[in-house]
Amino acid sequence: MLLTTSGTTGQPKFVTHTQATLAVSADSARQLGLDDDHIAATALPIVHGFGLFTFLACLRFGAPIVLLERFDPDAVLDAIERHRCTWLPAVPAMFAALVECQRARGRNVCSLQVCLSSGDVCPPRLQEQFPALFGTPLRSFWSATEAAGSLTYGLESGPVSRIVKGAEVRLIDGSGAPVPRPRLGSWLYEAPMSRSAIGLDQA
């Protein structure tokens, strides 16, 4: 399978995935609290890595999923109330819109247990506002189209995350060299899979 990705500033490119990498992606949702006791709700497009990996994870764990055709914050809130959804993944801009709509017309969203933000930096202010309206923390986690599945899991609030078991993260400079503490650099993610497992030997 080929997925397109560009981050926020790069040129679009294809990322190759195999059955093995997609299986690892689905299984990694265990780190994000997903199991068959949850009812997921998502309006993430399946043509995007986040949406696809979420969909596959629900299949993997046998979790019912309320799949919305497109993102509309009122429709998402209505679906959570109607179907008693417990597990909600979205990007920060979606959560910001949900907060705004919930303030304008509150729904019964007390069923929510796990709310997960990824795909962009989650503003701390949004994480601070979220629990009062939704009754549960908004946790942030990191992933990448190239390294399918969760690489970190978020704490209660704020930008601090923990690295999941089996993944490695290094801080590098513009030339790719490791950056000594306490200097700034860029994150480099290394998934716990061989080159053949992620299809690099086929590229």
C-alpha positions in Angstrom: 0.0 0.0 0.0 1.2 3.5 -0.8 0.3 6.4 1.5 1.2 10.0 0.7 2.7 12.3 3.3 4.5 15.6 3.5 4.3 16.6 7.1 3.5 20.3 7.3 6.2 21.8 5.1 7.8 19.1 2.9 7.0 18.0 -0.6 4.4 15.2 -0.9 6.0 11.7 -1.2 4.8 8.1 -1.1 5.4 5.8 1.8 5.4 2.1 1.2 3.5 -0.1 3.7 3.2 -3.9 3.7 0.9 -6.3 5.6 3.5 -6.5 8.3 3.7 -2.8 8.9 -0.1 -2.3 8.8 -0.4 -5.2 11.4 2.2 -3.5 13.6 0.3 -0.2 13.3 -3.0 -1.8 14.3 -1.5 -3.7 17.2 0.2 -0.6 18.6 -3.2 0.9 19.4 -3.0 -1.3 22.5 -0.7 1.4 23.8 -3.5 4.0 23.3 -6.0 2.1 25.4 -8.0 0.5 22.6 -9.7 -2.9 23.2 -13.1 -4.5 22.4 -14.7 -2.8 25.4 -14.5 0.5 23.6 -16.8 2.1 21.0 -14.7 4.3 18.7 -15.9 7.4 16.9 -13.9 8.9 14.1 -14.2 11.4 11.2 -10.6 11.0 10.1 -10.3 10.4 6.4 -9.1 6.8 5.7 -7.0 8.0 2.8 -4.8 9.6 5.5 -2.5 7.5 7.7 -4.1 8.5 10.9 -7.6 7.6 9.7 -6.4 4.3 8.1 -4.4 3.2 11.1 -7.3 4.0 13.4 -9.7 2.0 11.2 -7.4 -1.0 11.1 -6.8 -0.9 14.8 -10.6 -1.1 15.5 -10.8 -4.1 13.2 -7.8 -5.7 15.0 -9.3 -5.4 18.5 -12.9 -5.9 17.5 -13.9 -2.5 18.7 -17.2 -1.1 17.2 -16.5 2.0 15.3 -18.8 4.9 14.4 -17.3 6.1 11.1 -18.5 9.5 9.9 -18.3 10.4 6.3 -16.6 13.8 6.9 -15.8 15.9 9.9 -18.6 18.1 11.2 -18.2 18.9 14.9 -21.9 18.8 15.6 -22.3 15.5 13.9 -19.4 14.0 15.9 -20.9 15.2 19.2 -24.3 13.9 18.2 -22.8 10.5 17.3 -20.9 10.3 20.7 -24.2 11.0 22.5 -26.3 8.6 20.5 -23.9 5.7 20.4 -22.2 6.2 23.8 -18.8 6.4 22.2 -15.8 5.9 24.5 -12.7 6.3 22.3 -12.1 9.4 20.1 -9.0 10.1 18.0 -8.7 13.4 16.1 -6.3 16.2 15.1 -6.0 19.3 17.3 -8.0 21.5 15.0 -10.9 19.0 15.2 -10.8 19.0 19.0 -10.7 22.8 19.0 -13.9 22.8 16.9 -15.5 20.2 19.2 -14.8 22.4 22.2 -16.4 25.3 20.5 -19.5 23.4 19.6 -19.9 21.7 22.9 -19.8 25.1 24.6 -22.4 26.4 22.3 -24.7 23.4 22.7 -23.7 20.8 25.2 -24.3 17.1 24.5 -24.1 14.2 26.9 -20.6 13.0 26.2 -19.9 11.4 29.6 -19.3 8.1 27.9 -16.0 9.3 26.6 -13.0 7.7 28.3 -10.0 8.1 25.9 -9.5 11.2 23.7 -6.3 11.2 21.6 -4.8 14.1 19.7 -2.2 13.6 17.0 -1.2 14.9 13.5 -0.1 18.3 14.8 1.1 20.0 18.0 -1.7 20.0 20.5 -1.9 23.4 22.2 -1.6 23.2 26.0 -4.5 25.7 26.3 -6.8 23.2 24.4 -5.7 20.4 26.8 -6.5 22.6 29.8 -10.0 23.5 28.5 -11.0 20.1 27.4 -11.7 18.1 30.6 -14.2 20.6 31.9 -16.4 20.1 28.8 -15.7 16.4 28.1 -15.0 14.9 31.5 -11.7 13.3 30.4 -8.2 14.5 29.6 -7.1 15.2 26.0 -4.0 13.2 25.5 -1.4 13.8 22.8 0.6 11.2 21.1 3.1 11.1 18.3 3.1 8.9 15.2 4.2 9.1 11.6 3.0 7.8 8.2 6.5 6.4 7.7 6.6 4.6 11.1 3.1 3.2 11.3 1.5 3.1 14.7 2.0 5.0 17.9 5.6 5.9 18.9 4.7 7.7 22.1 1.8 7.9 24.5 0.7 11.2 26.2 0.5 11.9 29.8 -2.5 13.6 31.4 -1.8 17.0 29.8 1.0 19.0 28.2 3.5 18.2 25.5 5.4 15.6 27.5 5.1 12.0 26.2 6.7 8.7 26.9 8.2 6.5 24.3 6.3 3.2 23.7 8.1 -0.1 24.2 10.0 -1.2 21.2 10.4 2.3 19.6 13.4 4.6 19.7 13.6 8.4 19.4 16.8 10.4 18.8 17.4 14.1 18.6 19.4 15.2 15.6 20.7 18.3 14.0 20.3 19.4 10.3 23.1 17.1 9.2 21.7 14.1 11.0 24.2 14.0 13.8 23.0 13.4 17.4 22.4 16.6 19.4 24.0 16.8 22.9 21.9 18.0 25.8 20.5 20.7 26.2 20.5 21.9 22.6 17.5 22.0 20.2 17.2 19.7 17.2 14.7 17.6 15.2 13.1 14.3 16.3 14.1 11.2 14.4 11.8 8.2 14.9 13.0 4.7 14.5 10.3 2.0 14.4 11.1 -1.4 15.9 11.0 -3.2 12.5 13.5 -4.5 10.0 14.0 -2.8 6.6 12.3 -5.7 4.9 9.3 -5.5 7.3 8.7 -1.8 6.4 9.3 -2.3 2.7 12.6 -0.3 2.4 14.3 -3.2 0.5 11.5 -2.9 -2.1 11.8 0.9 -2.6 
